Amino acid sequence: MIIHVWPMPDSRSYAKLHCGHIIMDAVIGKNGVTPHKHEGDMATPVGQFTLRKVYYRADRTARPHSVLPTEALKPDDGWCDDPTSEVYNQHITLPNAARHEDLWREDDLYNLVVVIGYNDTPALPGKGSAIFMHLQRPDLTPTEGCVALTEQDLRTVLQSGATAIVIHGVEGTPGCASWDALSVGARYHKACNVI
């Protein structure tokens, strides 16, 4: 199943995620979406991507139901976001000298996290890293480029059998129509992958 993210026309950092017939509120990058993603731009990449793997905090939440490979996080799990490293945009074991993000966080954002297969076949230096679906902050502040959902909604997405995500552009993005340019019927057909 393919899920779809449509940026909201009246906000750079809010979107609607369509999972079958269910529409969910999502938070995206502070700078909206972009077809030209680069490291540190605070934007969510446009395109269709495979969902690679699920990580979860077994000490905080139950194992999710998913068709994707699923693994409990450990305190030494990290993700390399250093464009100069040979393991750029890959899972790493800490400690590691390369710049990285800790996956074992003090807050709840990565209690449930899905790896989006962006810039990973192969990873091109500087094109962006650590693009995930993860949990929203309580105040709904924008992400650094990820797609954030409530835990209930993210579990629903995983239970649906989702294996890929399409992140749509906004008006002016080549090949993508804006949300407000589509009729309700067209939004449904595009979001549900109906031809």
Secondary structure, DSSP 8 states (H G I E B T S, - for coil): -EEEEEE-TT-SSEEEEEETTEEEEEE-BTT-EESS--TTS--EE-EEEEEEEEEE-TTTS-----SS-EEE--TTEEEE--TTSTTTTSEEESS-SS-EEESS-SSSTTSEEEEE--S-TT--TTS----EEEE--TT---BSS-EEE-HHHHHHHHHTT--EEEE---TTSTT---GGGS-HHHHHHHHTT--
